[in-house]
Amino acid sequence: MRISLTLLLLSCTAFSAFGAQTSKLKLDTGIEIFTSNTTDPSALAVNDDGSRIYWIAKKSKKSLLEPIDVFYSTTDINNVNPIRIKRGFGDLYTAVSPIVGTEDDVVVNHENYTVGAIIRTVLHKLITKDDTPKGYKSCIDIRNVKTNKSVKNLCAVDLGLKQELLAHARVSPDKNWLTFYLKGEKNPAGIYLFNMNTGKTVLLGEFNDKHPTWSTDGSKIMFHFQRGGNTKSEADTEEAFIGWYDLGLNNDSIVTSSRHLIDDPALTTTFTYQKHPTMVPGTNFIIYHGQEKVDGSKKLYLRELKTDSKIRELSMKLNDCSIKSTKHASAGFHDHFVYFVGKTECKEGTEDVKSDSKIFRIDINTFIGKLK
């Protein structure tokens, strides 16, 4: 049965006046193209030592749905050979994440096909432009990628929840906790914790928080809070704000939990869109993607994980090409690379030529000193 953590919240929100400064961090070294041989890569995830990377991608450009396959590869730049994790006919994979200290086990969000699900999903997207899968049985699957067999499968009923999309599942560094979020269509919206030992599910707070990601030591869960768009918020325009939970965990119990946002949405008068935070290894900085205006392109940004921290936009060049439309950054806990999705834009005569989406990586040692 789901347990609400409301009474344990020490601080529901920690707001401060919006006054963050923005500057550009120009980078033209330490950047490499990691791979360009899958279509529309997204949702990158790197294991703790940085030796393997996972991502979601389309099998081909002709795919009508959003990315539905999981690929993985070693991070040896000279030996990139994406391996596809096979799925059942009609099934979808919507997210993947490695588990700390294991070689081949990963946690994936697995949408199991039911009759008519593909048609319902396509029609829903055409009508609403929302790509949320419809009609599937949503489960969190711990899977061995070598054998492609399920080690542990958790569907909504196993978590004490009504059936809806279980999104962005991540296992804690100590392997005791599983975090994920719900949009709140049939259950309260927000970030949940499931204890792998007791089988209890806890709602951290009933907010429209998404994309939970653990810090290296397991004491924090980073997220973005969303308002507007396809949420139940009164706002028409979709906006997003970076936040984090400070957790006090004792074995299988949550002793304390406090929720913080870097910027206060109530005091923010300009368009704010900040999503998918991940820690920069060895620092208190996060990297995330955002937009400066509603119809603007996505860019990567750096901020310290504290209220009203300075914003640094990553302006990157590779040889004579600019790197544009950057998003979905990810890093291992103990690695020195950050991986992200982007496109190159190069001058050919008087024309700007843009590439398809590729996976890039940047050595954090090329900018880590500039963050202090």
N, C-alpha and C positions, 0 to 999 in steps of 0.2 A: 504494500500500500504506500502511496506517495505521502511524504511527510513535509509539511511546510516549515521553512526555516525562519519565518518572519520574526518569531520571538527571540531568535538568536542573533538577529542583525544588530550590531552595535551602532552602525551608522548607515541608514538606508542610502543616503547619498552624501558625497563630500564635494560640495560645489565651491567655486570661487569665481570672481569676476572675470569675464572674458577679456583678455588683453594680450594674448599670445603674439609674439613677434615672428615674422617669417623672413627667412633669408635663403639664398641659393647656395648649394654645395656642389661646385662644379667638379666632375670626375671624368677623367679620360685615360686612366690607367687602371690596371687590375681587373679589367672587364673582359669576359670571353663569351662567345656563343657556345652554350653547352650542347644543345641539340635543336634541330629544326625538322626532324623526321616524323613528327606526329602532328595531327591537325587540331588547331585550337586548344593547345594545352592550358590547363588551369588547375587550381587547388593543389599547389605543390606541397610536398611534405618530405622532410629530410630526417634520416635516423640520427640518433644522438651523437655518434662520432663522425657524421658526415660522409660515410662510405657508400650510402645508397640513397637514391631519390625516387620518390613516387609522384605520380601526377594523374589527373583525369584528362582524357582527350577523346576526340571523335575518331572512329575507325576510318572514316573517309570524309571528304568535303561534301558528299552527297547526303550525309545523315540529316534527317529532318529534325531530330531531337537535339537537345543540348548534349555536351560531352557525356558519354555513357560507359567508357572503358577505362580501366586502370592499367597503367604502364609503370614499370620500374626499371632502373638501370644502376649499375655502379656509377660512382661519380668520377671515375678515371676518365679524364677528358679525351684520352687517346683510345678509349675502349667503350664508347657509348653505344650500347646495343639494346634499345628498349624491348622489354619482354611484356607481353600482354597477359593480364590475369583473366582467364576465360570465365565467362558468366553464362547462366542459363538463358535460353531463348526468351527474348522479351524483357529480361531483367535489366535493371539499371544499377550502376555504381555511381554514387553522387559525391563521395568523399573518401579519402584514404589517409591513414596515418600509421607510421611504424610504432612499435612498442619498445620502450627503452630496455636495452640489455638483451634483446632477442634478435636472432639473425633473420628469421623468415616469417614470423607472425606479425600480422598487421591488423588494424581495426578498420573496417570499411562500412560505410552506410550503404546498405543493400536494399534496393527496392525490388521486391519479388513480384513478378508479373501475375496479374489476374485478368480474366477475360475482359476485353474492352479497354484495358488500361492505356494502351498506346493511343487509341482513338481519343479517349477522354483527355489525355495530356496534350495532344496536338490541338484539339479544339479549344481547350482552356487557354493555351498559349496564343492562338490566333485571335481569340476574343478579348483576352485581358492583358496580353503581353507578359504574363507571369509564367515563368518556366517551371513552376513547382509540379513535380509528378503527381498525377491524379489516378486514383483507382488501384494503386500498387499497395502491397503489404510491406510496410516499412520495418526494417530490422537493422540492428547493429551486429555485425558479423566479425568475430575474430577468426581470421583465416590464415592458414599456412600457404604462402605463395608458391612454394616448391611443389607441394602435393596438390594444391588448389582444393584443399578440404577444410571444412569449417571445424574450428576447435571449440568455439562457443558461439551460440546464436541467441541474441536477445531481441525479441519483438516487443511491441508496446505492452501487451498483456503481461509479459514477464517482468516488466518494470512497474507494474501497477498502474498503467496509463491506458487511456482510450487510444484507439488506433489513429495516428496521424504521422506526418513526416518527422522522423528522428534525424536531426541534422548535425553535421560536423562533430562526430564523436571523437574523443581523445582520451587515452589512458594516461593516468598520472605517472610521474617518474618512478614512484614506489610500487606501481601496479595495483594499488588498493582501490583506486577510484576511477570511474569512467564519467566524463562530462560530455554533455550534448545540449542542444537547445531545441525548443519547440516554438513554432509561430503562434501557437495559442488558438488553433481552430477548434479543437475539441478538449484541450487541456489548458491550464493557465500558461500564458506565454512566459518565456524566460529560460535561464540556464539551470540545468539540473545536474545533480551528482548522484551516481549509483555506486554503492559500495560493493565491490567484487566479492567480499567475504561474507557480508551479512545479507546481501540481496535487497537492502533498503534503498529507496529512491527519495532524494531530497530536492525540493525546489529552493534555490538560493534566494530568489526574489522575483516577484511578479512584475517584471519589466520587459520591454521588447528588446532584450539583449540577445546578441547573436555572435556566432563564430568564437566560442570559447577555446582558448589555447593556454596551456600550462607554462609557467616559468620553470627554469632549470631545476630549482629546488622544491618545486611543488607547493610553494607557499602562496602563489598568486595564480589567478585565472584572468587573463586579458580577454576583452570582448569589444564589440562596438554596439552601442545603443542606437536603435533606429526609430525614427518617427516619420510619419508620412508614407507616401508610396502605397504599397499593398498591405499596410498595417491598419489596425483599428484606430490609429491616431486621427485627430481632426485635421491635421496638416495635409495639404494636397501634394506638396513637393517632398520627395524623399530626401531626408538628411540623416547623417550618422555621426556619432561622437564616440571617441575612444574612451574606454574605462577599464577598471580592473577590480577584482575582489581580492582582499587580503584575507587569507584563511588561517585559522588556528586548528590544525588537525591533530588528533591524538589517537593513534592506531586506527580504529574503525569509526571514530566519532568526530563530528564537526563541533568544536568547542566554541569558536567564534567565527564570524564572517562580517566583513564591512565592505560596502560597495562605494566606489569612487568613480567620478568622471573627471577627465583632465579639464574640460571646459564645461561651463554651465549652460545647458540649452536655453534656460529661461532668460539668460543675460546675453545670449548670442543674437546679434541683429543681422549678421551676414550669413550667406549660404555656407553650410558646413557639411562636408561629406568625407568622412574618414573611416576606412573599413579594414578588416582583416589584419589586426596587429600581430606581430611576432617579435620575440626578443632578439636583439643583436648580441651574439654570444660574448660573454665576458663583460657586459656593460649593463647599465640600467636604462638603455635606450631601446625603443621599439621602432620597427620599420613597418609602414602600412601604406596602402594606396588611397588616394583621394582625388577629388575634383575641385577646381577653384570656382566653377560655375556649373549650372544645371546641365548644359549641353557640352561641357568641356571634356577633354580627354583625361584619362586616368594618369596619375603620376605617383611616384614613390616619395614618401616623406619620412623624416626621422624626428622623433621627439623623446625627451626624457620622460620616464613614467612617473610624473608628478604633476600636480595641478598647475595650469597656466604655463607650461613649459614652452620654450622657444621651438618654432617649427623650422625645419630645414628641408627644402625641396631638393631632391637629387636630380641634377641636370647632367646627363651622361652622354658621352660620345665614344664611339668605337671606330678607330681609324678616322676616316673622313665622314662618317655617318653619325647622325643623332639617333639616340634610342628613345622611342616614343611609346605612348600607350602602355606604360609600365604598371604592373599589378601583381597580386598574389605572391608576395615575397615569403620565403621560408628559409629557416636555417636550423642546423643541428645544434644541440645544446653545447657541444664541445668542439665545434668546427670553426674554421676561419673564413668560410664562404657564406654569402647570402645568395640564394637562387631566386629568380623572378621571371615573369613572362613579359615580353615586350616585342616591339617591332622596330626595325631599322628604317631610317629615312635618309636617302642619299641623293645628292645632286648629280644628275646626269645631263650635262649641257644646261639647258634652262628649265628642266623639269625636275620635280621631286618624285623620286621613286620609292614607294613603301613596300616593305616585305610582309609576308605572312607572319603570324605570331611565332616566336621562337622562345626557348628557355635560355636565359642568360645566367651568368653568375659573376659576382664581384668579390674580390678579396677584401675583407673588412679592414685588413692592415693598411690599405691605401687611404682610408678615411677615418680610422679609429682615433688618430691623434687630433683630428680636426673637431671632434665632438666635445673635447674638454674645455 
